[in-house]
Structures are given as C-alpha cells and as structure tokens.
Amino acid sequence: MNTEKSSSSATNSNTATSVASSGAILIRDKDNATCSLPAPTSGSGETKIYGFRESDSPCKNDTARTVQFTDLPSATKILLTDRDDAIESEDQNFWFSFVTTRKRTSTIIIELEYIDTYAVGDIIEPGLKLTGKYRKNGNAQIRDTLSGVSIRAATSPPDPA
C-alpha cells in the first residue's frame, strides 16, 4: 500500500472549490470557512493522510464542525480522527471510518457530532457507509477536535456505468 503524508496539495478557501475527478472531502469550521482534501487517484490504491497540526496543513487543527464528501469513487476508504497521523486507536477521543459504495458518492454537509448517532454498518447518506467508530468514554468531545483525515483509493477503478 502506498501512503503519502499530504497537506500542501489540498486547497483552503472560504467557498467550495472544484475537485479533481477522484473527488475530495470538504471540511468546514464554525464560520463556514472550507478546506478541501483531494482524494488519491482512483484505482491507485494510494492513501493520502492529512494532518491538521502540520504547519502547511490546508485545514486548521481543532476547528472542524462539518464534513462533506464530494464525488468520491466507489470503494474509497475514509478515516476521520482527532489524531494528526489519522489512525484507528483508542488513545484518542474519537475516530470514524467509512467506505463509499456507489460509483460516485457526494453527500450533504454533515455535522461531525451527528455521525456518532449512527451504528456501524449504517448508510449515513446514499453511497456512504459507516464501517467503524470509536468515542472515548462514550462522551468525548468531537466538535472542534478533528486533527487528521486519511483517504485510501481502491486498487482498481470503478466499473463504467
């Protein structure tokens, strides 16, 4: 598996920007300022990790309120965490993992705290399945604590429709 620690390739703006054909994840803060995290190339099997504590990060650390998935290919795996290295671990406050299940998945804007109301295996939005979650003590803060995002592309491109 190819893993790329990335933050400089993302964009940061006050409005959503156009995304590459591999899609992106949009993070918004309390003022609706948006940063875009491009997904790796579809079919590459690559993983991009965005750590918000890095000085060149497009997203500010511990300010995220919402997430939106935009045009992500099928079988893309996503991890949202309060750790800068974006791993599933119980030495953090929370993490959520997802997989896309449609050829192209786009969602509405979703409050990060709202994700915790779903059970593992639930479809949060058409094409977006919650595959895992952790919340320390069942009540650890989620709002304004997102620090890392991992996006892994599938190893083969989606089938043409």
N, C-alpha and C positions, 0 to 999 in steps of 0.2 A: 504494500500500500504506500503510495506516495503521499507525504504530508508536507504541506507548505504553511509555515507561520507567516501570516499575511496581515498587513493592515494598511500599507501605503497604496495598495491597488484599489481600495474602496474609495467611495466618494462621500463627502459630507456637505449637505446643503439644507436650506430651510424648506425646500419642496422636494417631492419625489423626483428622481432623475430617471432617464431611460435606462433600462437594464439590458445586459448582454443576453444573447439567445439562451444562455444557461440559467438565467434567472438571477434573483437576488433576494436578500432579506432586508427589509427596511425596519429600522429601529427609530422610535420617536420618544422624545423626552416630554416633560410637563408643559413645555412651551410649544410643542409640536415641531421642534427642530428635528430634522430627519437625517440619518446617515444610512448609506446603502452599502451592503456587504455582498459583493458579487459571488456567485457560486462558481465552483470549478467547471471546466469544460465538460459538457455532457458526454458520458461514455468513457471518460478518462480514468475513473477510479481514484482520482486525486481527492485529497482532503485539504481544505483551507481552514486555518484556525485564526480567528480574530481576537486578540487580547486587548481589552479596552484600557488596561493600565499602561500600555506602551506609549511612549511619547509621540509616536507618529500615528496613533490609532485614529481612525475616522470618527469613532464614537467616543463620547465622554464616558468615563467609568462611573458606575453607580448613579446613573440618571435616567435609565430606560423605564418607560411606563408601558409602551405598547410595542408589538411586533406585527409585521405584515409580510407574508410570503408572496413573491411576485414571479410568476412564470417559471417555476421550478420544474425540471423534468421528473418523470416517474422514477421511483426508487432512490431519490435523493434523501440522504440521512442528515438530520439536523440535531444539534445539541445546544441548548441554551443553559448557561451555568453562571454561578457567581464566582467562579474561579477563572483567572486570566488564561490558564492553559486549557480550558474547555474540556475537562474530563469528567466522567461519572465517578463520584467519590462521595463518601459520607462525611468527609471533613470540610464540608461547605454547607451553606444554608439551604441551597436548592439546586436542582437541575431538572430539565425536561428534555426528553428525546422524542423525535418524530421521524416518520417516513412519508414521502409523498406517494400516492397510489394512482394518480392519473397522469396521462401523457404530459400535460402542463397543469400545474397547480398554482392558483392565485387565491388569496384569502382577503377577507375584510381585515380591518385593523383590529387586533385582539389585545386586550389588557393582559399583561403578564400574570397578574394575580388570578385572573379568571381561568387560566389554563389549569390551575390546581383543582378546580371544581370537577374536572373530567377524570374518569377512571382510565387506567392503562388499557389500551385496545379500542378506546372510543375514537370515533371520527369527529374531530373538532370542527372542521369545515370540509366540504366536499373535496376529496383528494388529499387530506391531511390527517394522518392517524397518529395518536399519541402512543408511543411504544414503550415509554418508561418515564418514571418521575420519582423525585425524592424531595422531601421537605423536612429539614431537621426539626425534631420535636413536634412535627405536625403544625407548627405555627411560626416558623422562622420567617423573617421579612423577605418578600420577593420584590416588592415595588422599590425602584431606585437602587437595586443591588446587582443587576446584570453586569458581569465583567468579561465574559467570554462566549464566543459562538464558534461552533465547528460545523462545517458544511462538507459532506462527502458525496461526490458524484458516483453514480452507478458505474460498473465496469463496462457496460455495453449501452449504446444509445437506445432511447425509446423506439419502439416499433412505429413506422409511419402509419398514420390513420387513413 
